[in-house]
Amino acid sequence: MFVLVIYSDFNNSLNLIQKWDFVSLDSEWFNDFFLLRSKIVVSLIQVACDDACYLIDLVKLVSDTGRPLHFYLGQFIDQVLNNALLLKVGYSVANDFEVFWRSYLSSLEQDTTAVSIGGSEKLVSLTPKNILDFRDFYFYLINSPTNYRDLFDPTRLAVSGRLSGLSQVTYTLTGFSIDKTEQLSDWSRRPLRPSQVVYAATDALCLVDCYRQVERLFLGKRGLTLSSFISDVFHKEQSSSPCKYCIFMSEGF
């Protein structure tokens, strides 16, 4: 696990992330219930693969380097979220994307300079590509008229019905649930507590485990590769639905 707090680490991590076959994504922010949703600012981005987890500490990066938030978010959006060659797996990712975009626009409004990407001035658009929302995918599998419920352990599936969110999915697939105690903590304060760091990394890494477990189940029980099923079946069936990422995109596009 790597906590990225300096620019060289951030820059190197973006280069490495783009070489992986897929990554899981998550993010954290201070969810003050008295704060307008439009004023929420992302504090931490988690990106994980099989053998690494990067915690991109945006608060510390901005504080230590003096560069504005949009400098970092712009590069992350452009090189990771908009990257059509890299599969990104998240849970209810529209929420994360909305906060990314609002945070990016808010930072831009407070700064008269443009975002520098690759040595040139460039403003980015948020056009997420190659995204798998694991929440939608999981409920598609257990509720589809084509029965995929037999992929899962029936006892775990029954017990997981009493859970919610990512904990429900994780328990069904791995037998473990997630301690969500830190979910509503103040993610804008530094330093982060060790328990926050563990929670943040766990949220991203468990998605990697869940994806790999479904991959094994499809291959073992159906003789199918998960990547082909996602592209040939799931995404085609979902393509007729309105884009879930377009709810907030009227701002700034």
Disulfide bonds with the S-S distance in Angstrom:
none
